[in-house]
Amino acid sequence: MASISIVIPVYNEEKAVKNTVERAKKVAAKLKQHKVEVLIVNDGSKDKTAQILNKIGGIKVINRPYNCGYGASLKVGLREAMGDWIVITDADGTYPIEDIPRLVKLVPEYDMVVGARVGKTVHIPFFRRPAKWVVGKLANMMVKRKIEDINSGLRIFNKKKALEFMKLYPPGFSFTTTITLAFFTNDYTVKYIPINYFKRKGSSIMGDVPSPKAIKTFFNFIGIIFRIILYFRPLKFFAWPGSLLILAGIIYGYYQTVTSVAGLGDLPVLLLILGTLVIFLGVIADSIAKK
């Protein structure tokens, strides 16, 4: 029998929080073979969310005095959860909470099971799709694994293994991206199952049209991908630019040798030396990371 904590971060979700929590309680009741708690982290909501939560029994609520962010709430929930396995989902009605038992069935066979938003009903705002595609492709290339949904907010994972990366989790929306990459780069097993994704209830912090905050979040995702790869697999991070510099040096050097009367110039040699140094830096960083 596994102990499971369903952790739900909440911020200004008065329109959806009651329905979400009641659905989570019903799911917890169905998981009779497990010890399950429903843990809500109210991240300084300014609407009626706190009052609504106070009227719901059978749950554990952590009220934070002010808003610190999605990732910060999940880190608090991760620390305070009693379960050996952590389920996370959102409070805005977008995720099919009733699918949680499907995820639970696949543990402990996998270290993390993620609901990939590729089902029959998937409501992702159009402007977010190109950014999501770019982030996904970049992550796939870096970890050499097919990541079907890098930042899905419905997943279950091993608490002990997730705690290993606490210092890496950002306070904002990039928690899910970070934990995905951390698990993949440390060779923990990850399984994806298809789920639906519905239109949220209430307004989104990110907005439904392109906004400066959405653009900033996109570049944060890109930065996190490079940071995680640099942290866990630095040789992979340095190998690409180093190899490109060496290849450019060889091609340009050959071109100069064939076409120029003066023969081989300084730039091709400089490119070769610089490329070699970049790769050598990656080898040193990789040795340090493995220690």
C-alpha positions, 0 to 999 in steps of 0.5 A: 500500500502506497501513501499518496498526497494530492497536492493542489496549488491555488491562487485566486480560484474562487470559481473553480476551487470547490469543484476541483477539491470535491472531485479530488476528494472523490478520487482519493476515496476511490483509491481505497488500497492506498493512504491518500491525503488532499493537500491544498496550498493557498498561495496568498489568494486575494479573492474568496478562495480561502473562505471557500476552502475553510468550509470544505472538510476532509482536506489539509490546507496551507494558507500562505500570507502572500503570493510566491508563485506556482513552483513555490507552492508546490515546493511547500506542498512537497515538503509538507506532504505525508505521502511517498508519492506526490500527485499534482494538479491545477485548481482551474478545472483544466485537468481531468482529475478523475484520471489520477487512478490511471496514473497511480496504477503505473507506480512504483513501476515508474518513478514519474507518470505524466498526463500528456495533453494529447487526448481527444479534447485539448484546449490550449490557446493557439498563441501558446502552441508554437512556443510549446512546440519549440520548447518541446523540440529543444528538450527532446534534442537535449535529452535524446528522449521523446518528451510528449508534454514537458510541462503538464500539470497533472502527474505523480512522482516519487517524493524522495527522488523529487526532493533531490532537486529542490534547489533547482525548482523555480518559484514560478511556472517552470516547476513542471519543466524542471522536474521533467528534465531533472528526472530524464537527465538522471535516468529516472523512469518516466511514463506518459499517458494521454489525457484531455485538457479543458478550458480553464474556469476564470481568468489565467495569470498568463492571459489568453493572448500574447503578453509580455509575461507569456513571452518572458515565461517562454524564454524562462523555459528555454533558459531552464532547459539549458540550465538543467542540461548544463547542470547534469550533462555539461558535455552535451551542452558544450559538445555542440558549439565546440564541434561546430567551431571545429567543423567551421575551422576545417571547412574554412581552412580547406577553402583558404588553402585551395583558393588563397595564394597566402594559404592557411590563415589565422582564423581557421586555426583560431576556430579549431583551437577555440572549438577544442577548448570548448569541448575540453571545458565540457569534459572538465565540467562533466567530470565535476558533475559526475562527482 
